[in-house]
Amino acid sequence: MKTIYQTMYATLVGRVDKTLELVADALSHSRCDREHVNQIGEMLKAALLETEGMYLETGDGE
């Protein structure tokens, strides 16, 4: 596996893990309001965009 793909995988998994921790924390403290759900969505979106950018930089995404 190319190093960039390992980096992309690690980045995406790490970001998703942090987001899931936020979800668990919000649920355990009954803070599941619109603001928290929006924050979670933005974190996941940012993770996807970051790894997409990495992929496109490899030239494989063209």
C-alpha positions as CSV (number, residue, x, y, z in Angstrom):
1,M,0.0,0.0,0.0
2,K,1.3,3.4,-0.9
3,T,2.3,5.6,2.0
4,I,-0.2,8.3,1.0
5,Y,-3.1,5.8,1.3
6,Q,-1.9,4.8,4.7
7,T,-1.8,8.4,5.7
8,M,-5.3,9.0,4.3
9,Y,-6.6,6.0,6.1
10,A,-5.0,7.0,9.4
11,T,-6.3,10.6,9.1
12,L,-9.8,9.6,8.3
13,V,-10.0,6.9,11.0
14,G,-8.6,9.3,13.5
15,R,-11.0,12.1,12.7
16,V,-14.0,9.7,12.7
17,D,-12.8,8.3,16.1
18,K,-12.7,11.8,17.6
19,T,-16.1,12.5,16.2
20,L,-17.5,9.3,17.7
21,E,-16.0,10.3,21.0
22,L,-17.9,13.6,20.8
23,V,-21.1,11.7,20.0
24,A,-20.7,9.4,23.0
25,D,-19.9,12.4,25.2
26,A,-23.0,14.3,24.0
27,L,-25.2,11.2,24.6
28,S,-23.9,10.6,28.1
29,H,-24.4,14.2,29.1
30,S,-27.8,14.5,27.3
31,R,-26.4,17.3,25.0
32,C,-27.9,16.2,21.7
33,D,-29.2,19.5,20.5
34,R,-29.0,20.9,17.0
35,E,-25.7,22.7,17.7
36,H,-24.0,19.4,18.7
37,V,-25.4,17.5,15.8
38,N,-24.3,20.3,13.4
39,Q,-20.8,20.2,15.0
40,I,-20.6,16.4,14.5
41,G,-21.7,16.7,10.9
42,E,-19.1,19.5,10.2
43,M,-16.3,17.3,11.8
44,L,-17.2,14.4,9.5
45,K,-17.4,16.6,6.5
46,A,-14.0,18.2,7.2
47,A,-12.5,14.7,7.6
48,L,-13.8,13.6,4.2
49,L,-12.7,16.8,2.5
50,E,-9.2,16.6,4.1
51,T,-8.7,13.0,2.9
52,E,-10.2,13.8,-0.5
53,G,-7.6,16.6,-0.9
54,M,-4.9,14.1,-0.1
55,Y,-6.2,11.7,-2.7
56,L,-6.5,14.4,-5.4
57,E,-2.9,15.5,-4.7
58,T,-1.7,11.9,-5.6
59,G,-2.9,12.4,-9.1
60,D,-4.9,9.1,-8.8
61,G,-8.1,11.0,-8.5
62,E,-7.9,12.5,-12.0
